[in-house]
């Protein structure tokens, strides 16, 4: 079963960490990601640019689209990336995502396959 894992953190992110600590954390994330990808559990994903680069399009019921700069939600957390995973079930997804090596917030959602 495929799931999307949203990877979020506070807007401040890892600002309390030194450059050395950040590099170490990125290294651990990279190693974890590579290991899961080689095992076929991660099938896609990317890190995202900051929320200040977002463009939001809101469509109303009449079909009118309004385009604004910035993230779509007023929130303390921002999505910084995502992973597409392919595992047997939610229990395996939880076990996999629980091993994420960084102090982030991770949300798991099943993918609706319409193909």
Residue, then its C-alpha position, 0 to 999 in steps of 0.5 A: x500500500x502506498x502512503x504519502x509522508x508529510x515532513x513538517x517542522x516549526x517555521x524556525x526549523x532547526x535554527x537552534x542547531x549549529x551548522x555542524x549539528x545541521x550537517x550531521x542531521x542531514x547526513x543521518x536523514x540522507x543515510x536513512x532515506x538511501x537505505x529505505x529507497x534501496x529496500x524499495x520502501x521509499x518510491x519518491x519524494x523531495x525536500x521543498x523550498x521554504x514557505x515564503x516561496x509558495x503560491x496558493x490558488x483558491x478556487x470557489x464554487x463558481x470556478x473563480x481562481x484567486x492567486x496569492x503569494x505565500x503558504x495557504x495556511x496560517x500555521x506554526x508548522x510548515x511542510x518541508x518535504x514529503x516521501x512516497x512510501x510503498x509498504x504492506x500496511x499502516x503498521x509497517x508505515x508507522x514502524x518505518x516513519x518512527x525511525x525518521x532520524x530528525x526532530x520533525x513532525x511526520x504525517x502519514x496519509x494513504x494514497x488514493x490510487x485512481x489509475 
